[in-house]
């Protein structure tokens, strides 16, 4: 499991250091900082952050607004603008890039936390496939719309972001062995570690890529790339035996290549 990676592009050093300190106190990881937009883009390409915090009015030839456009076009990562009270034209230009939030300087830790959480959740929702959105909608209705304020998990690109107390932790999809259901809770097993969260297996299955994750039993969803062997009524993953019912075994054998 990894920490959420944050890139900070801010040309006021004191403000940048304050934001970095807040990020690290919240359990996130600042993977890089820059004071120029061009350097920020270079770092983003090299470090692949999960989210970027961008000052709008950076010094130099290019602004934070330019950088936001490049991040959206080349890397497709969410970003939040850092700004002082600016003129109407600047705000309109910034808004045209469709940012995932704003932070008014001087920033407070609660504001940084809220901005990152909201941006990740919105980005995840926008990047879901239509079928995933339909399933999520039906699940929400069946629960009488008693949805938690913060989602227990988010799928962003090749990773699952799991809520752990007040922050998200990142689990790369390819590192997940299997997911086990226990009522309204699930256990995510990854590289010998287990993460428990309040979410149904059905809802989790709807988020994950169907070409990688396969339901072998009403209580088990497995990463097919991790399967070591298939027996009569069980499969083995990481030297652990997991139950598989006959109809799902037949479907799995037909599903697997060769």
C-alpha positions in Angstrom: 0.0 0.0 0.0 1.2 3.4 -0.9 0.5 7.0 0.2 -1.3 9.4 -2.0 1.4 11.3 -4.0 1.0 15.1 -4.2 3.0 17.6 -6.4 3.2 21.2 -5.1 4.0 24.0 -7.6 4.2 27.3 -5.7 6.8 30.1 -6.1 6.4 31.5 -2.5 8.8 29.3 -0.6 7.3 29.9 2.9 3.8 29.0 1.6 5.2 25.9 -0.2 6.9 24.6 2.9 3.8 25.2 5.0 1.7 23.2 2.5 4.2 20.4 2.4 4.2 20.2 6.2 0.4 20.0 6.2 0.4 17.3 3.5 2.9 15.1 5.4 1.0 15.5 8.7 -2.1 14.2 7.0 -0.2 11.1 5.9 0.1 12.0 2.2 3.4 12.2 0.4 4.8 15.3 -1.3 6.7 13.7 -4.2 8.1 17.0 -5.6 8.0 20.8 -5.5 8.6 23.4 -8.1 8.6 27.2 -8.4 8.1 27.4 -12.2 5.4 25.9 -14.3 7.8 24.3 -16.8 9.6 22.6 -14.0 6.3 21.5 -12.5 5.4 19.8 -15.8 8.7 18.1 -15.9 8.3 16.7 -12.4 4.8 15.6 -13.1 5.8 13.6 -16.1 8.7 12.0 -14.1 7.0 11.4 -10.8 3.4 10.6 -11.8 1.7 12.3 -8.8 -1.9 11.4 -7.9 -2.9 15.1 -7.5 -1.2 18.5 -8.0 -1.6 21.7 -6.1 -0.8 24.6 -8.4 -0.3 28.3 -7.7 -2.2 30.3 -10.4 0.2 33.2 -10.6 3.6 31.6 -10.9 6.6 33.7 -11.9 8.2 33.0 -15.3 6.9 32.7 -18.8 4.2 30.2 -18.0 1.5 30.4 -15.4 -0.2 27.8 -13.2 -3.2 28.0 -15.6 -0.9 26.9 -18.5 0.4 24.1 -16.4 -3.1 22.9 -15.5 -3.9 22.7 -19.2 -0.8 20.7 -19.9 -1.5 18.3 -17.0 -5.0 17.7 -18.2 -3.9 17.2 -21.8 -0.8 15.1 -21.2 -1.2 13.3 -17.9 -4.9 13.5 -16.9 -4.4 14.1 -13.2 -6.6 16.2 -10.9 -5.3 19.6 -9.8 -6.3 22.2 -7.3 -5.5 25.9 -7.7 -3.7 27.9 -5.0 -4.6 31.6 -5.2 -4.9 34.9 -3.5 -7.9 37.1 -4.3 -7.2 37.7 -8.0 -8.8 39.8 -10.7 -11.9 38.6 -12.5 -10.1 37.8 -15.8 -7.6 35.5 -14.0 -10.3 33.7 -12.2 -12.3 33.2 -15.4 -9.2 31.9 -17.2 -8.5 29.5 -14.3 -12.1 28.3 -14.2 -12.0 27.6 -17.9 -9.5 24.7 -17.3 -12.1 23.0 -15.0 -10.0 22.6 -11.9 -11.0 20.2 -9.1 -10.9 22.9 -6.5 -9.4 26.2 -5.2 -7.4 26.9 -2.0 -7.3 30.5 -0.9 -3.9 31.6 0.5 -2.9 31.6 3.3 -4.1 28.0 3.4 -5.2 26.0 6.4 -4.7 22.3 7.0 -8.4 21.5 7.0 -8.8 23.3 3.7 -5.9 21.3 2.2 -7.4 18.1 3.4 -10.9 18.9 2.1 -9.5 20.0 -1.3 -7.5 16.9 -1.8 -10.3 14.5 -0.7 -12.9 16.3 -2.8 -10.7 16.4 -5.9 -9.8 12.7 -5.7 -13.5 11.8 -5.3 -14.6 14.0 -8.1 -11.9 12.8 -10.5 -12.7 9.2 -9.7 -16.4 9.7 -10.4 -15.7 11.5 -13.7 -13.4 8.8 -15.0 -15.7 5.9 -14.3 -17.1 3.9 -17.2 -20.8 4.4 -17.9 -21.6 0.8 -16.7 -19.8 1.5 -13.4 -21.9 4.6 -12.9 -25.1 2.8 -13.5 -24.3 0.0 -11.0 -23.2 2.6 -8.4 -26.5 4.5 -8.9 -28.6 1.4 -8.4 -26.7 0.4 -5.3 -27.1 3.9 -3.8 -30.9 3.8 -4.4 -31.1 0.4 -2.8 -29.5 1.8 0.3 -32.1 4.5 0.4 -29.4 7.0 -0.5 -27.8 6.7 3.0 -24.4 7.3 1.5 -21.4 8.3 3.6 -20.0 11.8 3.1 -16.7 10.3 2.1 -16.6 7.3 -0.2 -14.8 4.3 1.3 -12.9 3.6 -1.9 -12.1 5.3 -5.2 -10.7 3.9 -8.4 -8.3 6.2 -10.1 -6.4 4.9 -13.2 -4.5 1.7 -12.1 -5.0 2.1 -8.3 -7.6 1.8 -5.6 -7.7 4.5 -3.0 -9.0 3.1 0.3 -10.2 5.3 3.2 -8.1 4.8 6.2 -9.4 6.9 9.1 -9.1 10.4 7.8 -7.0 9.8 4.7 -6.8 7.7 1.5 -4.1 5.1 1.1 -3.3 3.8 -2.4 -3.3 0.1 -3.5 -2.1 -0.7 -7.0 -4.6 -3.0 -8.7 -2.0 -5.4 -9.9 -0.8 -6.0 -6.3 -4.3 -7.1 -5.1 -4.5 -10.9 -4.5 -8.2 -11.2 -3.7 -11.1 -9.5 -2.0 -13.2 -11.3 0.6 -16.8 -10.2 1.6 -18.1 -10.3 5.2 -21.6 -8.8 5.1 -21.3 -5.0 4.4 -17.5 -5.2 4.9 -14.8 -6.4 2.7 -11.2 -7.4 3.2 -8.7 -6.5 0.5 -5.7 -8.8 0.6 -2.6 -7.4 -1.1 1.0 -8.6 -0.8 0.4 -10.4 2.5 -1.5 -7.5 4.1 -5.2 -7.0 4.7 -7.2 -3.9 4.6 -10.8 -3.8 5.9 -13.4 -1.3 4.8 -17.2 -0.8 4.9 -18.3 -1.6 1.4 -20.2 -4.4 -0.3 -18.4 -6.8 -2.7 -21.0 -6.0 -5.4 -20.1 -2.3 -5.2 -16.4 -3.0 -5.3 -16.7 -5.4 -8.2 -18.5 -2.7 -10.2 -15.5 -0.4 -9.8 -12.8 -2.9 -10.8 -11.8 -3.9 -14.4 -13.7 -7.1 -15.4 -10.8 -8.4 -17.4 -8.7 -8.7 -14.2 -11.1 -9.4 -11.3 -13.3 -12.4 -11.3 -15.9 -13.6 -8.7 -15.3 -17.2 -7.8 -17.8 -17.4 -4.9 -20.4 -15.1 -3.5 -17.8 -14.0 -0.9 -14.7 -13.9 -3.1 -13.4 -11.7 -5.9 -9.9 -12.6 -7.2 -7.2 -11.2 -9.4 -7.0 -13.8 -12.1 -3.3 -12.9 -12.7 -2.5 -14.1 -9.2 -4.1 -17.6 -9.6 -1.5 -20.3 -9.1 -3.7 -23.4 -9.5 -7.3 -24.4 -10.0 -8.7 -27.5 -8.2 -12.1 -29.1 -8.1 -13.6 -26.8 -5.5 -10.8 -24.4 -4.7 -8.1 -22.2 -6.3 -4.8 -21.2 -4.9 -3.4 -17.7 -4.6 -0.2 -16.9 -2.8 -0.3 -20.4 -1.3 -3.7 -19.8 0.1 -6.8 -22.0 -0.7 -9.9 -20.1 -1.7 -13.3 -21.8 -2.3 -14.8 -21.8 -5.8 -18.3 -23.1 -6.7 -18.7 -25.4 -9.8 -20.5 -23.0 -12.1 -17.9 -20.3 -11.4 -15.1 -22.8 -11.9 -16.5 -23.6 -15.3 -16.9 -20.0 -16.1 -13.3 -19.2 -15.0 -11.8 -22.0 -17.1 -13.7 -20.6 -20.1 -12.6 -17.1 -19.3 -8.9 -17.8 -19.0 -6.8 -17.7 -22.2 -5.5 -21.0 -23.6 
